[in-house]
Amino acid sequence: MRHPIDIDYVSKAIVGTVSPVLGVITSFQEQIEWHLRVASLLVGLAVGIMSLVAMVKKLRRR
């Protein structure tokens, strides 16, 4: 026979698991933001270089 799910127990388990994870994410927030900024800068530079190479190739064909 199945026991009914104890909502109070489940909610305490979820909160107990999620709280430390949120604490770790909050403590590393500055480092995560820095990595995201650097990654977006590198992607922007790569797109700019690819566009420049495409324009140079197009000009050389003419």
N, C-alpha and C positions, 0 to 999 in steps of 0.2 A: 504494500500500500504506500502510495506517495504521500509525503507530508506537504502541506501547503507551504508556499514560499514565504519566508518571513521578510517582509519589505524592510523592516527596521535593520535587520542583520545585513541584508544586501546593500542598503544605502550606506551603512557604516563601513562595509568592506570597500565599496567604491570610493568613498571619501578618503579612507585610509590609504588606498593605493594611489589615488590621483594627487593628493596633497604633496607628498615628497617629490613627485615628478614636476609639479608646478613650481615648487621651491627651487629645484635644480634649473629649470628653464629660466626662472626669474633671475637667478644668480649669474647665469651665463648670457643674459640678454645683451649686454654690451658687446661681448665677443661675437655673438651670433650676428648682431647688426653690422659689426665691422667686416665680418666675412661676406655678408650679403652685399655690402657696398663695394668691396673689392671685386667680388664676382661680377657685379653688374658693370663696373668700370671695365673689366677685362672683356666682357661680352660686347660692350659698346665699342671698344677699340678694335676688336676683331671684325665687327660689322663695318666700321669705318675703313679699315684696311682692305677688306674684301670689295667694298664699293669703289675705292680708289683703284684697285687692280683692275676691276671690270671697266672703269672709265678709261684707264690707260690702254687696255687692250682694244677697246672700241675706237679710240682715237688713232691707234696705229694701223687699223684696218683701212682707214679712209685715206 
